[in-house]
Amino acid sequence: MFDARNDNALIINLNIVGVVLAYGMLGVSLWLSTEVPLATKGYWGMGILLLTLSLINVVKYRFDQRQSEDRIRRIEDVRNERMLEEALKDPSSEL
């Protein structure tokens, strides 16, 4: 009924909206906080941006690792299937 790509796109878009909303709320809170010096606000902002970049890299590397494992598993499945087909087609292997 639903396409998996559309479901993934919906989830990704919702996550993007959530991240943008979180950054917006953080920016407003840093802008409106008058007791915090500007240098401290900049330090917090840089820390949050660097944390975001680190999280993106972690997710990317985990995704790449999972994709690599899936590719290896598919190659092994195809190899095993070919070996079984050859064993069944080989007339000398009859008992």
Wavefront OBJ file of the C-alpha trace (Angstrom):
o trace
v 0.000 0.000 0.000
v 2.743 2.461 0.960
v 6.048 2.724 -0.783
v 9.054 2.308 1.518
v 10.812 5.229 -0.177
v 7.877 7.540 0.559
v 7.829 6.416 4.195
v 11.566 7.059 4.514
v 11.228 10.453 2.843
v 8.440 11.376 5.267
v 10.508 10.341 8.279
v 13.579 12.176 6.972
v 11.554 15.327 6.335
v 10.027 15.174 9.816
v 13.498 14.817 11.303
v 14.774 17.777 9.277
v 11.852 19.895 10.467
v 12.584 18.838 14.059
v 16.257 19.764 13.758
v 15.456 23.140 12.198
v 12.867 23.802 14.900
v 15.353 22.843 17.637
v 18.017 25.134 16.160
v 15.465 27.933 15.898
v 14.382 27.535 19.500
v 18.014 27.391 20.631
v 18.828 30.517 18.659
v 15.881 32.386 20.155
v 16.795 31.300 23.671
v 20.422 32.387 23.179
v 19.289 35.680 21.642
v 16.875 36.470 24.464
v 19.163 35.468 27.345
v 20.599 38.755 28.507
v 22.655 37.461 31.435
v 24.926 35.325 29.229
v 27.868 37.144 27.538
v 28.104 37.041 23.752
v 31.347 35.042 23.861
v 29.651 32.303 25.900
v 26.721 32.243 23.471
v 29.144 31.791 20.576
v 30.951 29.014 22.418
v 27.650 27.198 23.046
v 26.608 27.677 19.443
v 29.879 26.282 18.103
v 29.667 23.334 20.466
v 26.171 22.469 19.326
v 27.111 22.758 15.645
v 30.178 20.547 16.138
v 28.095 18.024 18.065
v 25.612 17.970 15.188
v 28.407 17.365 12.660
v 29.784 14.542 14.801
v 26.377 12.909 15.056
v 25.912 13.132 11.282
v 29.286 11.438 10.775
v 28.458 8.661 13.251
v 25.145 7.963 11.527
v 26.793 8.041 8.094
v 29.534 5.602 9.074
v 27.049 3.240 10.729
v 24.876 3.374 7.604
v 27.895 2.669 5.377
v 28.926 -0.248 7.595
v 25.432 -1.750 7.494
v 25.297 -1.295 3.713
v 28.662 -3.041 3.358
v 27.526 -5.945 5.542
v 24.332 -6.280 3.483
v 26.345 -6.304 0.253
v 28.670 -9.020 1.584
v 25.688 -11.083 2.756
v 24.053 -10.808 -0.695
v 27.265 -11.884 -2.411
v 27.526 -14.909 -0.113
v 23.864 -15.799 -0.704
v 24.326 -15.660 -4.479
v 27.503 -17.748 -4.250
v 25.780 -20.366 -2.099
v 22.795 -20.485 -4.441
v 25.052 -20.991 -7.467
v 26.917 -23.765 -5.677
v 23.629 -25.502 -4.897
v 22.431 -25.158 -8.491
v 25.693 -26.585 -9.819
v 25.507 -29.475 -7.361
v 21.944 -30.287 -8.434
v 22.729 -30.025 -12.177
v 25.917 -32.121 -12.016
v 25.003 -35.651 -13.234
v 28.093 -37.210 -11.616
v 26.834 -36.211 -8.182
v 23.916 -38.673 -8.307
v 23.890 -41.272 -5.581
l 1 2 3 4 5 6 7 8 9 10 11 12 13 14 15 16 17 18 19 20 21 22 23 24 25 26 27 28 29 30 31 32 33 34 35 36 37 38 39 40 41 42 43 44 45 46 47 48 49 50 51 52 53 54 55 56 57 58 59 60 61 62 63 64 65 66 67 68 69 70 71 72 73 74 75 76 77 78 79 80 81 82 83 84 85 86 87 88 89 90 91 92 93 94 95
